[in-house]
């Protein structure tokens, strides 16, 4: 084969390999920057709009942010602050309303800096920009997750003070307790009931509901604080109809915590997060998808900016990832990003 023929053969092979990547490829796109960059923001979608809540002010003071993003105009609107400014709150949408459960507040003086777990529950009405107090959660905890299934909301896991602890708060020097608590909230009756605990107590994880089952993904064990905890890749599956935790799913490829997660087209997507061990302290760009139907994971194009404590949600054919910290916690310097991006599904 002469040089020209070889070149043509190589060119044809290259075009064949590249064609699937160019045609119909999903991608990340930039949106209007988030107006108030923070770490530990939480995202939830309702009525075709994205809502970003919570956030931290340096030294663990809750910011209590509420912002609305309109995909139609690519604009952010500042709303009324949270009725009780708190951080690491579990949010969940149901029937056009957004529900907020637990979290942490700052200790009363003269206590040192720390996280005080709470059991407050709230309903946020996006249309009226109003908050309504609900029956409190049975267990005080923060860094839990919440998901809706069958018209009920399930608040799972989290961290709280240790039994018998003298301090009402947790920090790097106090005893704390990571829980597997599962508590079911009925929006129709404003009542709670306790369900079967999660096999592996953890906090700062991802969550998603697919075909009536709830999947709890990753997170950290041992403590609420990343510097004294261990991240895991575990996927545990809860069936609310039977109140049974089924055998675990395939492990997430990248063990991490403080992620953003949301469901699209029967799959659970997990973005960002953080990891620490004695030699590594990092935030992630990674974006991975779990398919419960096949019990398999896939790796997708990563975010341009690594972040943990990032707000995430799905609207239409987009997965939104907003703000967060570009490094792992514990350096003493907050580096929160205004980045607001969306992954466009094809």
C-alpha positions in Angstrom: 0.0 0.0 0.0 1.4 3.4 -1.0 1.7 6.4 1.3 -1.4 8.1 -0.2 -3.6 5.0 0.3 -2.2 4.5 3.8 -3.1 8.1 4.7 -6.6 7.7 3.2 -7.1 4.5 5.3 -5.9 6.2 8.4 -8.2 9.2 7.8 -11.2 7.0 7.3 -10.5 5.1 10.5 -10.1 8.3 12.4 -13.4 9.6 11.1 -15.1 6.4 11.9 -13.8 6.5 15.5 -14.7 10.1 16.0 -18.1 10.1 14.4 -20.0 8.8 17.5 -18.3 11.4 19.7 -19.4 14.3 17.5 -22.9 13.2 16.6 -25.3 13.5 19.5 -22.7 13.9 22.2 -23.9 15.1 25.6 -22.0 18.1 27.0 -21.6 20.6 29.8 -22.7 24.2 29.1 -22.1 27.4 31.1 -25.0 29.3 32.6 -25.3 32.7 34.2 -22.9 32.7 37.2 -24.4 32.1 40.6 -24.7 35.5 42.3 -23.6 34.4 45.8 -20.9 31.7 45.6 -21.0 29.3 48.6 -20.0 25.9 49.7 -22.6 23.5 51.0 -25.4 24.8 48.8 -28.3 22.4 48.1 -30.4 22.3 44.9 -34.0 21.3 44.2 -36.2 21.6 41.1 -39.9 22.6 41.2 -42.3 23.8 38.6 -39.7 24.0 35.9 -37.3 26.2 37.9 -34.1 25.5 40.0 -33.8 26.5 43.6 -30.6 26.8 45.5 -30.7 26.9 49.2 -28.5 27.1 52.4 -24.8 27.7 52.0 -22.1 28.4 54.6 -20.4 31.7 55.7 -16.8 31.1 56.9 -16.4 29.5 60.3 -19.7 27.5 59.9 -22.3 30.2 60.1 -25.3 29.3 58.0 -26.0 31.7 55.1 -29.7 30.7 54.7 -29.7 31.5 50.9 -32.6 31.0 48.6 -32.1 31.7 44.9 -34.3 30.9 41.9 -33.0 30.1 38.5 -35.2 30.3 35.4 -33.9 28.2 32.5 -36.1 30.1 30.1 -34.3 33.4 30.8 -31.0 32.2 32.2 -31.4 34.5 35.1 -31.1 34.2 38.9 -33.5 35.9 41.3 -32.8 36.3 45.0 -35.8 35.1 47.1 -36.6 35.4 50.8 -34.1 33.7 53.1 -34.7 30.4 54.7 -37.1 30.7 57.7 -34.4 29.1 59.9 -30.9 29.6 58.3 -29.2 26.3 58.6 -26.8 24.1 56.7 -26.5 20.5 55.5 -30.3 20.4 55.2 -32.1 17.5 53.4 -34.3 18.9 50.6 -37.0 17.1 48.6 -39.6 18.2 46.1 -43.2 16.9 46.2 -46.3 18.2 44.4 -44.7 21.5 43.5 -43.5 22.3 47.0 -40.0 21.9 48.4 -39.5 20.3 51.8 -36.6 20.9 54.1 -35.6 18.6 57.0 -33.0 18.9 59.8 -29.5 20.3 59.3 -27.2 22.2 61.6 -27.2 25.7 63.2 -24.4 27.6 64.9 -24.0 27.1 68.7 -25.2 29.8 71.1 -22.3 31.8 72.7 -20.1 31.2 74.6 -19.8 27.8 73.0 -17.0 27.3 70.4 -17.7 26.9 66.7 -19.6 23.8 65.9 -22.6 22.2 64.3 -25.8 21.9 66.3 -28.1 19.3 64.9 -31.8 20.2 64.6 -35.1 18.4 63.8 -37.0 21.3 62.2 -39.1 20.6 59.1 -40.4 23.1 56.7 -42.5 23.4 53.5 -41.3 26.0 51.0 -43.9 27.2 48.5 -41.9 28.5 45.4 -44.9 30.2 43.9 -45.6 32.3 47.0 -41.9 32.5 48.2 -43.2 31.4 51.7 -42.1 29.0 54.4 -44.4 27.0 56.7 -43.3 25.1 59.8 -44.1 21.4 59.8 -44.2 18.7 62.5 -40.6 18.2 63.6 -38.5 15.2 62.6 -38.2 12.5 65.3 -34.4 12.6 65.2 -32.2 15.7 65.3 -29.6 15.3 62.5 -27.9 17.1 59.7 -26.1 16.0 56.4 -29.0 13.5 55.8 -30.7 13.0 52.4 -34.4 12.9 51.5 -36.3 11.4 48.6 -40.0 11.0 47.7 -41.6 7.6 46.9 -45.3 6.8 46.7 -46.4 10.2 48.0 -44.2 9.9 51.1 -40.9 11.5 51.9 -38.1 9.5 53.4 -35.3 11.2 55.3 -32.3 8.9 55.6 -29.0 8.9 57.5 -27.1 11.9 58.7 -25.0 12.9 61.8 -25.8 14.1 65.3 -24.4 14.3 68.8 -23.3 11.1 70.5 -25.6 9.6 73.1 -24.8 11.1 76.5 -22.7 13.9 75.0 -22.6 17.0 77.2 -22.2 19.4 74.3 -25.3 20.1 72.1 -23.0 20.6 69.1 -20.4 18.6 67.2 -17.0 19.7 66.0 -13.5 18.1 65.5 -13.1 17.4 69.3 -16.5 16.3 70.4 -18.1 12.9 70.2 -20.6 12.5 67.4 -22.9 9.8 66.0 -23.4 8.9 62.4 -26.9 7.4 62.0 -28.8 5.1 59.7 -32.2 6.5 60.7 -35.0 6.3 58.2 -38.0 8.4 59.0 -41.1 8.7 56.8 -43.0 11.9 56.4 -46.5 12.1 55.1 -47.3 15.5 53.6 -51.0 14.8 53.6 -51.2 14.3 57.4 -48.1 16.1 58.5 -47.0 13.1 60.5 -43.9 10.9 60.9 -43.2 7.3 61.4 -39.9 5.4 61.9 -38.9 2.8 59.4 -36.1 0.2 59.1 -32.7 1.8 59.5 -30.2 1.9 56.7 -27.6 -1.0 57.1 -24.6 1.4 56.8 -25.0 4.6 58.9 -23.5 7.5 56.9 -23.9 11.1 55.9 -23.1 13.5 53.0 -24.3 11.0 50.4 -26.3 11.1 47.2 -29.8 9.8 46.7 -32.3 9.0 43.9 -35.7 7.3 43.5 -36.2 5.0 40.5 -39.3 2.8 40.0 -40.4 3.2 43.6 -37.1 2.2 45.1 -34.6 4.6 46.9 -30.9 4.4 46.2 -28.4 5.9 48.7 -25.0 6.4 47.1 -21.6 7.1 48.6 -21.1 9.4 51.5 -19.0 9.2 54.6 -18.8 7.0 57.7 -17.4 7.6 61.2 -18.0 11.3 61.5 -19.7 14.3 59.9 -16.3 16.0 59.2 -14.4 14.9 56.2 -11.0 15.1 57.9 -11.9 12.6 60.5 -14.3 10.4 58.4 -13.9 7.8 55.6 -15.6 8.1 52.3 -17.3 5.0 50.8 -18.6 4.0 47.3 -21.5 1.8 48.6 -24.9 1.8 47.0 -27.8 0.7 49.3 -31.3 0.1 48.1 -34.4 0.7 50.1 -37.9 -0.6 49.1 -40.5 1.6 50.9 -43.4 -0.7 50.0 -41.8 -3.5 52.0 -39.7 -1.5 54.4 -36.8 -3.7 53.5 -33.2 -2.8 52.5 -32.4 -5.0 49.6 -28.9 -6.3 48.6 -26.5 -3.5 47.7 -26.0 -2.4 44.1 -22.7 -2.1 42.2 -20.3 0.3 43.9 -19.8 3.8 42.6 -16.6 4.0 40.6 -15.3 7.0 42.6 -15.7 6.8 46.4 -16.7 10.3 47.6 -19.0 12.4 49.7 -20.7 15.9 49.6 -22.0 15.2 46.1 -24.9 16.4 44.0 -27.3 13.8 42.7 -30.5 13.7 40.6 -32.5 11.3 38.5 -33.0 11.5 34.7 -34.6 8.9 32.5 -34.3 6.1 35.0 -30.7 6.7 35.9 -29.1 8.4 38.9 -26.4 11.0 38.1 -23.8 11.9 40.7 -21.5 15.0 40.3 -18.6 16.4 42.2 -17.8 15.6 45.8 -14.7 15.3 48.0 -12.2 12.9 49.4 -9.5 13.0 52.1 -7.0 10.5 53.5 -3.6 10.9 55.1 -2.0 11.9 51.8 -4.8 13.2 49.6 -7.2 16.1 50.1 -9.2 16.9 46.9 -12.5 17.9 45.3 -13.8 16.1 42.2 -14.8 17.0 38.7 -16.2 13.5 38.1 -19.7 12.8 36.8 -21.0 9.3 36.9 -24.3 7.6 36.3 -25.9 4.5 37.9 -28.5 2.4 36.0 -30.6 0.4 38.4 -32.0 -1.7 35.6 -28.6 -3.1 34.7 -26.9 -2.5 38.0 -24.0 -0.8 36.2 -22.2 2.5 36.3 -21.0 4.7 33.4 -18.5 7.6 33.5 -19.5 10.8 31.6 -17.6 14.0 30.7 -16.5 15.7 33.9 -17.3 19.2 35.1 -14.8 21.8 34.1 -14.4 22.9 37.8 -13.9 20.4 40.7 -16.3 21.1 43.5 -17.9 19.7 46.6 -21.0 20.9 48.4 -22.4 21.7 45.0 -26.2 22.1 44.4 -27.6 19.7 41.8 -31.0 19.0 40.2 -32.6 17.9 36.9 -35.0 20.0 34.8 -36.0 18.8 31.4 -33.0 17.3 29.6 -30.4 19.1 31.8 -28.5 18.2 35.0 -27.7 21.4 36.8 -24.6 21.9 39.0 -24.3 25.2 40.9 -21.5 26.7 43.0 -19.7 24.7 45.7 -16.1 24.8 46.9 -13.3 23.9 44.5 -11.2 22.2 47.2 -11.9 19.7 50.0 -12.8 21.1 53.4 -10.3 21.7 56.2 -7.7 24.1 54.7 -9.2 27.1 56.5 -9.7 28.9 53.2 -13.0 28.9 51.4 -12.7 28.9 47.6 -16.3 28.9 46.5 -17.0 29.2 42.8 -19.8 31.1 41.0 -19.8 28.4 38.3 -23.3 27.4 37.2 -23.3 24.7 34.6 -25.6 22.2 33.1 -25.0 18.8 31.5 -27.2 18.5 28.4 -28.5 15.0 27.8 -29.1 14.0 24.2 
